[in-house]
């Protein structure tokens, strides 16, 4: 498999990030503590968020950051899982609608 010119990844587990052989650089960061992505403006053609949106406490701030780091016309891809880990979910997502 050809390696991309640049594949920057951000996550919370250094060991998992290090194990990604496709990544050219990685950053450990808890986006719930600091939603500002550690990248410059218009730096990427594509940004992906893979099965972690459900765990964000500041999703709007994170998505604003995605827009900031994407080049004009760039692509944002969000993947969801159909598995539910109640112990990891942000509380607001795991309670029912009171109405």
C-alpha positions as CSV (number, residue, x, y, z in Angstrom):
1,X,0.0,0.0,0.0
2,X,1.5,3.3,-1.0
3,X,2.0,5.7,1.9
4,X,0.4,9.2,1.6
5,X,2.6,12.2,1.3
6,X,1.1,13.4,4.6
7,X,-1.3,11.7,7.0
8,X,-1.5,13.6,10.3
9,X,-3.5,12.0,13.0
10,X,-4.8,13.2,16.4
11,X,-6.1,11.1,19.2
12,X,-5.9,10.3,22.9
13,X,-3.8,7.1,22.9
14,X,-0.2,7.5,22.0
15,X,0.4,3.7,21.6
16,X,-2.5,3.5,19.1
17,X,-1.3,6.5,17.2
18,X,2.3,5.2,17.0
19,X,1.0,1.9,15.7
20,X,-0.6,3.5,12.6
21,X,2.0,2.8,10.0
22,X,0.3,5.1,7.4
23,X,0.6,8.2,9.6
24,X,3.4,10.6,8.8
25,X,2.9,12.5,12.1
26,X,0.7,12.3,15.1
27,X,-0.4,14.3,18.1
28,X,-1.9,13.2,21.4
29,X,-4.7,15.6,22.3
30,X,-8.0,15.4,24.2
31,X,-10.4,17.4,22.1
32,X,-12.8,17.6,25.0
33,X,-10.2,19.5,27.0
34,X,-8.9,21.6,24.0
35,X,-11.0,21.5,20.8
36,X,-8.5,23.5,18.8
37,X,-6.8,21.3,16.3
38,X,-3.0,21.5,16.3
39,X,-2.7,22.4,12.7
40,X,-2.6,25.6,10.6
41,X,-5.4,27.2,8.6
42,X,-6.3,25.5,5.2
43,X,-3.7,22.8,5.8
44,X,-5.6,19.7,4.6
45,X,-7.6,18.5,1.6
46,X,-9.4,15.9,3.7
47,X,-10.3,15.6,7.4
48,X,-11.8,12.5,8.8
49,X,-13.4,11.8,12.2
50,X,-13.7,8.1,12.7
51,X,-16.1,6.7,15.4
52,X,-15.4,9.4,17.9
53,X,-18.0,12.1,17.4
54,X,-20.3,10.5,20.0
55,X,-17.6,11.2,22.6
56,X,-17.1,14.9,22.0
57,X,-18.3,17.3,24.6
58,X,-17.7,20.3,22.3
59,X,-18.7,19.0,18.8
60,X,-19.5,22.4,17.4
61,X,-16.1,23.8,18.3
62,X,-14.4,20.7,16.9
63,X,-16.3,21.0,13.6
64,X,-15.4,24.7,13.4
65,X,-11.8,23.6,13.7
66,X,-12.3,21.1,10.9
67,X,-13.6,23.9,8.7
68,X,-10.6,26.0,9.7
69,X,-7.9,23.4,8.8
70,X,-9.6,22.3,5.5
71,X,-8.6,24.0,2.3
72,X,-11.4,25.6,0.3
73,X,-13.4,22.9,-1.3
74,X,-11.9,20.3,1.0
75,X,-13.7,17.2,2.2
76,X,-14.8,16.4,5.8
77,X,-15.7,12.7,6.4
78,X,-17.4,11.5,9.6
79,X,-17.8,7.8,10.3
80,X,-20.2,6.6,13.0
81,X,-20.3,3.2,14.7
82,X,-23.5,1.3,15.5
83,X,-21.9,0.1,18.7
84,X,-22.7,1.9,21.9
85,X,-20.3,2.0,24.8
86,X,-22.4,3.7,27.5
87,X,-19.5,4.0,29.8
88,X,-17.7,6.3,27.2
89,X,-20.6,8.3,25.9
90,X,-21.1,11.9,26.8
91,X,-24.0,11.9,29.2
92,X,-26.3,14.1,27.1
93,X,-26.2,11.4,24.3
94,X,-27.1,8.5,26.6
95,X,-30.3,10.0,28.2
96,X,-33.7,10.0,26.6
97,X,-35.7,13.0,25.5
98,X,-37.6,14.3,28.6
99,X,-40.6,15.1,26.4
